[in-house]
Amino acid sequence: MKKLTIGLFVLALLAVPAQAQRRGGGNAQPTPEEMQQKREQAELDQQYKDALKRTTNAGTPTRVDPWANMRGTNEPKR
């Protein structure tokens, strides 16, 4: 009987986190602060994408070799 009681107690302890996750149901409306933060993040993301487009020569990235002037004269470029 003692083993059964301990087993049920352990099982109940394992079920507590699962019950905590079910509360709220996921149907909660976002708060105005969350909605504002989401809008700000979307605007910042769009600004970042626009900045990337402006810096890549009309969307076509160019290959840059930062070590081009470090090679000797008899070594070919790869």
C-alpha positions as CSV (number, residue, x, y, z in Angstrom):
1,M,0.0,0.0,0.0
2,K,2.9,2.3,0.8
3,K,4.4,1.7,-2.6
4,L,1.1,2.5,-4.3
5,T,0.7,5.7,-2.4
6,I,4.3,6.8,-3.3
7,G,3.7,5.9,-6.9
8,L,0.5,7.9,-7.1
9,F,2.2,10.9,-5.5
10,V,5.1,10.8,-8.0
11,L,2.6,10.5,-10.8
12,A,0.7,13.5,-9.5
13,L,3.9,15.5,-9.3
14,L,4.7,14.7,-12.9
15,A,1.2,15.8,-14.1
16,V,1.5,19.2,-12.5
17,P,3.7,20.8,-15.2
18,A,1.3,19.4,-17.9
19,Q,-1.6,21.1,-16.2
20,A,0.2,24.4,-15.9
21,Q,0.8,24.4,-19.7
22,R,-2.9,23.9,-20.4
23,R,-4.1,27.0,-18.5
24,G,-4.9,29.9,-20.7
25,G,-5.8,27.7,-23.6
26,G,-3.9,29.7,-26.2
27,N,-7.0,31.8,-27.0
28,A,-5.9,34.8,-25.1
29,Q,-6.0,38.1,-26.9
30,P,-2.7,39.9,-27.3
31,T,-2.3,43.0,-25.1
32,P,-2.0,46.4,-26.8
33,E,1.7,46.5,-25.7
34,E,2.3,43.1,-27.4
35,M,0.6,44.3,-30.6
36,Q,2.7,47.6,-30.6
37,Q,5.9,45.6,-30.0
38,K,5.0,43.3,-32.9
39,R,4.4,46.3,-35.2
40,E,7.7,47.9,-34.2
41,Q,9.5,44.6,-34.8
42,A,7.9,44.3,-38.3
43,E,8.8,47.9,-39.1
44,L,12.4,47.5,-37.9
45,D,12.7,44.3,-40.0
46,Q,11.4,46.1,-43.1
47,Q,13.9,48.9,-42.5
48,Y,16.7,46.3,-42.2
49,K,15.7,44.6,-45.5
50,D,15.5,48.0,-47.3
51,A,19.0,48.9,-46.0
52,L,20.4,45.6,-47.3
53,K,18.8,46.2,-50.7
54,R,20.4,49.6,-50.9
55,T,23.9,48.4,-50.0
56,T,24.1,45.4,-52.5
57,N,24.1,47.3,-55.8
58,A,20.5,46.9,-56.8
59,G,20.2,43.4,-55.3
60,T,23.2,41.8,-57.0
61,P,26.0,41.1,-54.5
62,T,29.5,41.5,-55.8
63,R,32.4,39.3,-54.8
64,V,35.0,41.1,-52.8
65,D,38.5,39.7,-52.2
66,P,39.9,41.3,-49.1
67,W,43.3,39.6,-49.6
68,A,43.8,40.6,-53.2
69,N,46.7,43.0,-52.5
70,M,48.3,40.5,-50.1
71,R,49.3,38.0,-52.7
72,G,52.7,37.9,-54.4
73,T,53.0,38.8,-58.1
74,N,53.6,35.2,-59.2
75,E,50.7,33.7,-57.4
76,P,47.5,33.4,-59.5
77,K,44.1,34.4,-58.1
78,R,41.9,31.6,-57.2
